[in-house]
Amino acid sequence: MEDSSLVARLIAPVSRFVVAAPAYIARYGRPQHPRDLHAHQCLSYANRAKHDLWRFTHLKTGEQCAITPNGQLRGTSAEALLPTVLEGLAITELPEFIATHYFPRKQLEPILADWSLPEGGLYFVTPTARARPAKVSALADFVIAELADARWSAEAVMGWKPPARRRKPA
């Protein structure tokens, strides 16, 4: 939010998952290393500020690998990409609050589980506190109270704690 008079308030950290449907994995195989994704149909986001780049870090070795997803479809939202991925036609990257909805019913599976992507966040964005009406502050407090417990998180849904949240404070 460079050069902005807006204020962003963190609600919850959000992990990102690279996912595929079981039908895709059965047909094309499960990538074992991020470099393997070059041989797969990977859907990306057209609205990223710069070219879409997936930056992976290996959880045990710390090895880093960046890949540019290549596929025939780019979308402006996860909702635009989901039907193709759910049909088993491609792989994509999804935020935790969307991906975990599909894990319990095994509609999607996380792939490259030994690798992580940079963690993002769920934010509530408002005008500066000086210009913010009281009703916006009340709405912010309500939304944050409802979403801060992250019932949608991988930890709540699957008992999986993202690596960034496993670290002990320094």
C-alpha angles and dihedrals in degrees: 000000000000115000092011134135089208124107122217118207116197112234099176140336114258126207121207126226132199103219143183135180117253088245090059092049092048092051102038105019133244116286111236098192130027089246087064088068090076087075092052137075103255121182119215142186120266094198099062113125091240132015110308109262127175110212112197129191120194109236096221107030101030090230111159127214129175123197134178108225113238122202142124096256133061122179139190094227142022088249089062092052100039100080092057093047094045089052089059096248101118151001124248143171117250135182115251095249090061101034096052090058089068100041102076092054090043092236089132133019129203111243128201089032091174089063132067134203122217112282119245132188145238108237138186108217121201140157115275115293091253093058097036118111116230091245090059090051090049091050091048091052091049096047093046092049090051097046104032094082088062099215084173094059123118088241092056095041102038107009089247117139115203115239094243089060094046094067118105116234114261 
